[in-house]
Amino acid sequence: MTVRDRIAAMQREMLGDLSPLKASELSNQAVALLGYVMVEEREAELAYLKVLDAALDSQEAANRAKVRAQASEEYARYRTAKDARVLVLEMSRTLKAFARASAEEFKATV
């Protein structure tokens, strides 16, 4: 199962009936996945920057070089990794907030 598959599976679980225990478990998974996503983002950005550098060397205008570089597969990979990082961070924050709210609700009922 790829990291993207795991993220998608976590999203599906979050859409269902989520218990505080499951939210905590998913939050831990999100934090663990974040490391993998950040490594991929770093590697993808480096690959994109190499394409951008080559485009800057071959183009007269920097804006044209940037447009050409952004049309590359390396840029698509970089954006996918960057978007995955943002998604995992937001999922983690949401799960933590859910767990906190559930704990407060439990304390209020006891």
Buried (B, 14 or more C-beta within 10 A) or exposed (E): EEBBEBBEEBEEBBEEEBEBEBBBBBBEBBBEBBEBBBEBBEEBBEBBBEBBEBBBEEBEEEEEBBEBBBEBEBBEBBBBBBEBBEBBBEBBEBBBEBBEEBEEEEEEEE
